[in-house]
Amino acid sequence: MRMKEKKEIRRYRRFNGYDYTRGAALFITIVTNPRRRLFGEIVDARLRRTALGLAVESRLAEMSQMPGIHLFNFVVMPDHVHLQLHLRAGLQDPLVVLGRAIGAFKSLCAKDFHELTGERGPLWQQGYHDWICVSEEMIAAVNRYIDYNPLKFELRHNQPEFLAIREPMAAWRLPSEEFWRGIGAVDLLDGDAPFIALRISRRLSSRQIAEAVARIRRRVGDYVFVGGWISPGEKAVRDMLLAEPRGRIVQILPSAMPHDYRVGSMWLEAVRDRRAAIIARGNSEVEFSRAACLEVNEVAAGLAAQAGGLAAQALPSGQGQGLASPCGKAVYWLPEGPRLVS
């Protein structure tokens, strides 16, 4: 008599050492079995829902009414769902509360699946994948990931040319003796629009950064902005440019671009609209350091120095090589002389 095979049970460990009674922000993924696209198809970066997909969305809305759980954001994809939820602080057994909430959701969806399709097999894979968000930055990143997940699916599966790595790249702005890879609108480097290589000091205050972003916003559409986008001020400008429909931006990675490089969620819309590119040179990994950042700034300045481009640096007032800003807050120093990006 043939022995029955032992059923494998996969266990997903929670975050070791974290006190969940303090409350927790969680990123949760639940996947169909075996990755069947039962909930719809992505068309124009939106889910065209099946009847089951609509039912799953309805069950997610019901989850918000469960005690101890607050559902902040979610997305239903063809073969999985992503949730961003919060476990209330002070629960006596928070992981039990979480398990029951997810278990109830999965059971109700399975009931809908059986009634709508007449099938009797399992709807979901066992368990669920969960990550605890340990910072506000991670919470924001998860929120972006959820919001942009349909667009990422669209680009990856329906329009893969947008996320394909171009190698070797050839553009008149790039030194011909160097090897470059790129993703996105790499034709920006072959166009005739002037570049601004932007560098913003880490020493700027939040108010100064906001003022710098406001100044640069006035030139959106006039230039392609290029840089490593590393300091807090540079990241603020990057986010503004990616959100602006006319913003054009090139990011230079400090290290080589691996063949499995994934574009971050915040870049996807601008990549699709052909106004953002990410590039890197060489095949060698470089350790992230101040020297690597300075090298990126030099490369950006070299790209911008051609065809009427500029290199701009925002510094705290009093540190701009004797130049004074009219607002007294931030100085923009350009190699050609004292000009303000205003």
C-alpha positions as CSV (number, residue, x, y, z in Angstrom):
1,M,0.0,0.0,0.0
2,R,1.4,3.4,-1.0
3,M,2.0,5.7,1.9
4,K,0.3,9.0,1.7
5,E,2.8,11.8,1.2
6,K,3.3,14.1,4.1
7,K,1.7,17.5,3.5
8,E,4.3,20.3,3.6
9,I,3.3,23.3,5.8
10,R,5.0,26.5,5.1
11,R,5.4,28.9,8.0
12,Y,5.9,32.6,7.8
13,R,7.8,34.0,10.8
14,R,6.8,37.2,12.3
15,F,9.3,40.0,13.1
16,N,11.4,38.5,15.9
17,G,11.8,40.6,19.0
18,Y,9.1,43.2,18.1
19,D,6.5,43.9,20.8
20,Y,3.3,43.8,18.8
21,T,1.2,45.1,21.7
22,R,2.7,48.5,20.8
23,G,0.8,48.4,17.6
24,A,2.3,47.7,14.2
25,A,2.1,48.9,10.6
26,L,2.2,45.9,8.3
27,F,2.6,45.2,4.6
28,I,0.8,41.9,3.7
29,T,0.7,39.9,0.5
30,I,-1.8,37.0,-0.1
31,V,-1.4,35.0,-3.2
32,T,-3.7,32.7,-5.2
33,N,-3.0,29.0,-5.6
34,P,-1.1,28.4,-7.8
35,R,-0.7,32.0,-9.0
36,R,-3.9,31.8,-11.0
37,R,-5.1,35.1,-12.4
38,L,-8.6,34.9,-11.2
39,F,-9.3,38.5,-10.2
40,G,-9.0,40.2,-13.5
41,E,-6.5,41.6,-16.1
42,I,-4.4,44.7,-16.1
43,V,-5.5,47.1,-18.9
44,D,-4.0,50.6,-19.1
45,A,-2.5,50.2,-15.6
46,R,-5.9,49.4,-14.0
47,L,-7.4,46.1,-13.0
48,R,-10.3,45.1,-15.2
49,R,-12.1,43.1,-12.5
50,T,-13.8,39.8,-12.8
51,A,-16.8,39.0,-10.6
52,L,-14.5,37.3,-8.1
53,G,-12.2,40.4,-8.2
54,L,-15.1,42.6,-7.2
55,A,-16.0,40.2,-4.4
56,V,-12.4,40.2,-3.1
57,E,-12.5,44.0,-3.0
58,S,-15.8,43.9,-1.1
59,R,-14.3,41.5,1.5
60,L,-11.3,43.8,1.9
61,A,-13.6,46.7,2.7
62,E,-15.3,44.5,5.3
63,M,-11.9,43.8,6.9
64,S,-11.8,47.5,8.0
65,Q,-14.7,46.8,10.3
66,M,-12.9,44.1,12.2
67,P,-11.9,45.1,15.8
68,G,-8.2,45.9,16.3
69,I,-7.5,46.3,12.5
70,H,-7.3,49.4,10.4
71,L,-6.9,49.0,6.7
72,F,-5.0,51.9,5.3
73,N,-4.5,50.9,1.6
74,F,-4.9,47.9,-0.6
75,V,-4.7,46.8,-4.2
76,V,-6.2,43.7,-5.9
77,M,-4.0,42.3,-8.6
78,P,-4.8,39.5,-11.1
79,D,-3.3,36.8,-8.8
80,H,-2.6,38.4,-5.4
81,V,-3.6,41.2,-3.1
82,H,-1.4,43.7,-1.2
83,L,-2.6,45.2,2.1
84,Q,-1.2,48.0,4.2
85,L,-2.9,47.7,7.6
86,H,-2.3,48.7,11.2
87,L,-2.7,46.6,14.3
88,R,-4.1,48.7,17.2
89,A,-1.8,49.2,20.2
90,G,-2.8,47.5,23.5
91,L,-4.3,44.3,22.0
92,Q,-3.9,41.4,24.4
93,D,-2.8,39.0,21.7
94,P,-2.2,41.0,18.5
95,L,-0.9,38.2,16.3
96,V,-4.0,36.1,17.1
97,V,-6.1,39.1,16.1
98,L,-4.1,39.5,12.9
99,G,-4.3,35.8,12.1
100,R,-8.1,35.7,12.6
101,A,-8.6,38.8,10.4
102,I,-6.6,37.3,7.5
103,G,-8.1,33.9,8.0
104,A,-11.6,35.3,7.9
105,F,-10.9,37.3,4.8
106,K,-9.4,34.3,3.0
107,S,-12.3,32.0,4.0
108,L,-15.0,34.4,2.8
109,C,-13.2,34.9,-0.5
110,A,-12.9,31.2,-0.9
111,K,-16.6,30.9,-0.3
112,D,-17.2,33.5,-3.0
113,F,-14.8,31.6,-5.3
114,H,-16.7,28.3,-4.9
115,E,-20.1,30.0,-5.5
116,L,-19.0,32.0,-8.5
117,T,-17.0,29.4,-10.3
118,G,-18.4,26.1,-9.1
119,E,-14.8,24.9,-8.4
120,R,-13.9,23.1,-5.1
121,G,-10.2,23.5,-5.0
122,P,-8.3,26.0,-2.8
123,L,-8.3,29.7,-3.8
124,W,-5.3,30.8,-1.8
125,Q,-1.8,29.6,-1.1
126,Q,-1.2,28.7,2.6
127,G,-0.3,31.5,5.0
128,Y,0.6,35.0,3.9
129,H,3.7,37.1,3.6
130,D,4.0,40.0,6.0
131,W,6.6,42.7,6.6
132,I,6.5,45.1,9.5
133,C,7.1,48.8,8.6
134,V,9.6,50.1,11.0
135,S,9.7,53.7,9.9
136,E,7.6,56.4,8.3
137,E,9.8,56.2,5.3
138,M,9.0,52.5,4.9
139,I,5.3,53.2,5.4
140,A,5.4,55.8,2.6
141,A,7.4,53.4,0.3
142,V,4.9,50.6,0.9
143,N,2.0,53.0,0.1
144,R,3.7,54.0,-3.2
145,Y,4.4,50.3,-4.0
146,I,0.7,49.5,-3.6
147,D,-0.5,52.5,-5.6
148,Y,1.9,51.8,-8.5
149,N,1.6,48.0,-8.5
150,P,-0.9,47.9,-11.4
151,L,1.3,50.2,-13.5
152,K,4.4,48.1,-12.7
153,F,2.5,45.0,-13.8
154,E,1.4,46.8,-17.0
155,L,5.0,47.8,-17.8
156,R,6.5,44.5,-16.9
157,H,4.1,42.2,-18.6
158,N,2.3,44.2,-21.3
159,Q,4.9,46.8,-22.3
160,P,8.3,45.3,-21.2
161,E,10.2,47.7,-23.5
162,F,9.8,50.4,-20.9
163,L,11.8,48.5,-18.3
164,A,14.3,46.8,-20.6
165,I,17.9,47.6,-19.9
166,R,19.6,49.2,-22.8
167,E,23.3,48.2,-23.2
168,P,25.6,49.4,-24.4
169,M,24.1,52.9,-24.6
170,A,25.3,55.3,-27.2
171,A,24.5,59.0,-27.0
172,W,26.4,62.1,-27.9
173,R,26.5,63.2,-24.3
174,L,28.1,60.0,-23.1
175,P,31.9,59.4,-23.5
176,S,32.2,56.9,-26.3
177,E,35.1,55.1,-24.6
178,E,32.9,54.2,-21.6
179,F,30.3,51.4,-21.2
180,W,26.9,52.5,-20.1
181,R,23.6,50.8,-19.3
182,G,20.3,52.6,-18.9
183,I,16.5,52.1,-18.3
184,G,13.7,54.4,-19.4
185,A,13.8,57.4,-21.6
186,V,17.5,57.1,-22.4
187,D,16.9,59.2,-25.6
188,L,16.9,62.2,-23.3
189,L,20.7,61.9,-23.4
190,D,20.7,62.1,-27.2
191,G,18.3,65.1,-27.4
192,D,19.1,68.8,-27.6
193,A,17.4,70.0,-24.4
194,P,19.9,71.6,-22.0
195,F,20.8,69.8,-18.8
196,I,21.2,71.1,-15.3
197,A,23.4,69.0,-13.0
198,L,22.0,69.7,-9.5
199,R,23.7,69.3,-6.2
200,I,22.1,70.3,-2.9
201,S,24.1,70.4,0.3
202,R,23.0,68.2,3.2
203,R,23.4,71.3,5.4
204,L,20.3,73.0,4.1
205,S,17.4,73.2,6.6
206,S,13.9,71.9,5.7
207,R,12.8,75.5,5.0
208,Q,15.7,76.1,2.7
209,I,15.1,72.8,0.9
210,A,11.5,73.8,0.3
211,E,12.6,77.2,-1.1
212,A,15.1,75.5,-3.4
213,V,12.4,73.1,-4.6
214,A,10.1,76.1,-5.3
215,R,12.8,77.9,-7.3
216,I,13.6,74.8,-9.4
217,R,9.9,74.1,-10.0
218,R,9.8,77.4,-12.1
219,R,12.3,75.9,-14.5
220,V,10.5,72.5,-15.0
221,G,10.1,72.0,-18.7
222,D,13.1,74.2,-19.6
223,Y,15.8,71.7,-18.6
224,V,16.5,68.0,-18.1
225,F,17.8,67.7,-14.5
226,V,20.6,65.2,-13.9
227,G,22.2,63.9,-10.7
228,G,22.6,61.2,-8.1
229,W,19.6,62.4,-6.1
230,I,21.2,61.4,-2.8
231,S,20.9,64.2,-0.2
232,P,17.5,65.1,1.4
233,G,17.3,68.2,-0.7
234,E,18.1,66.3,-3.9
235,K,15.5,63.7,-3.1
236,A,12.9,66.5,-2.6
237,V,13.7,67.9,-6.0
238,R,13.6,64.4,-7.5
239,D,10.1,63.7,-6.0
240,M,8.9,67.0,-7.4
241,L,10.2,66.4,-10.9
242,L,8.8,62.9,-11.0
243,A,5.4,64.2,-9.9
244,E,5.4,67.1,-12.4
245,P,3.9,66.1,-15.8
246,R,6.6,68.2,-17.6
247,G,9.5,67.2,-15.3
248,R,12.4,65.5,-17.0
249,I,15.0,63.8,-15.0
250,V,18.1,61.5,-15.3
251,Q,19.5,59.6,-12.4
252,I,23.1,58.4,-12.4
253,L,23.7,55.3,-10.2
254,P,27.0,55.4,-8.2
255,S,27.6,51.7,-9.1
256,A,27.1,49.5,-12.1
257,M,23.6,48.5,-13.0
258,P,23.0,44.8,-12.5
259,H,21.1,42.9,-15.1
260,D,18.2,42.3,-12.7
261,Y,17.9,45.9,-11.7
262,R,14.4,46.9,-10.7
263,V,13.1,50.5,-11.2
264,G,11.6,51.9,-8.0
265,S,7.8,52.5,-7.9
266,M,8.1,56.2,-7.8
267,W,9.9,56.2,-11.2
268,L,7.4,54.1,-13.1
269,E,4.9,56.8,-14.2
270,A,7.7,59.1,-15.4
271,V,9.4,56.2,-17.2
272,R,6.1,55.3,-19.0
273,D,5.7,59.0,-20.0
274,R,9.2,58.9,-21.5
275,R,10.6,61.7,-19.2
276,A,12.8,59.8,-16.8
277,A,16.0,57.6,-17.3
278,I,18.3,55.8,-14.9
279,I,21.8,55.2,-16.1
280,A,25.1,53.7,-14.8
281,R,28.5,53.2,-16.3
282,G,30.9,50.2,-16.1
283,N,30.5,46.7,-14.9
284,S,32.1,47.0,-11.5
285,E,30.2,47.4,-8.2
286,V,31.3,50.4,-6.2
287,E,30.9,50.7,-2.5
288,F,28.6,53.5,-1.5
289,S,30.7,56.3,0.0
290,R,31.3,60.1,-0.1
291,A,33.9,59.6,-2.8
292,A,31.4,57.6,-5.0
293,C,28.8,60.4,-4.5
294,L,31.3,63.1,-5.5
295,E,32.2,61.1,-8.6
296,V,28.5,61.0,-9.6
297,N,28.3,64.7,-9.2
298,E,31.3,65.1,-11.5
299,V,29.8,62.9,-14.1
300,A,26.5,64.8,-13.9
301,A,28.4,68.1,-14.3
302,G,30.2,66.7,-17.4
303,L,27.0,65.6,-19.0
304,A,25.4,69.0,-18.3
305,A,28.4,71.0,-19.5
306,Q,27.5,70.4,-23.1
307,A,25.1,72.3,-25.3
308,G,24.4,75.2,-23.0
309,G,23.9,73.1,-19.8
310,L,24.6,74.2,-16.3
311,A,26.0,72.8,-13.0
312,A,24.2,74.2,-10.0
313,Q,24.9,73.8,-6.3
314,A,22.6,74.8,-3.5
315,L,24.5,75.8,-0.3
316,P,23.6,77.4,3.0
317,S,23.9,81.2,2.9
318,G,27.4,82.5,3.5
319,Q,29.0,79.4,1.9
320,G,28.5,80.2,-1.7
321,Q,32.1,81.4,-2.6
322,G,31.1,85.0,-1.6
323,L,27.9,85.1,-3.7
324,A,24.7,86.2,-2.0
325,S,21.2,84.9,-2.8
326,P,18.5,87.6,-2.9
327,C,16.4,85.5,-0.4
328,G,19.5,85.1,1.8
329,K,18.7,81.4,2.2
330,A,20.3,79.4,-0.6
331,V,23.1,80.1,-3.0
332,Y,23.3,78.5,-6.5
333,W,26.8,78.5,-7.8
334,L,27.4,77.9,-11.5
335,P,30.7,77.4,-13.3
336,E,29.9,80.1,-15.8
337,G,29.5,82.7,-13.0
338,P,27.0,83.9,-10.4
339,R,23.6,83.0,-11.8
340,L,20.6,81.9,-9.9
341,V,18.2,79.2,-10.9
342,S,15.1,81.3,-10.2
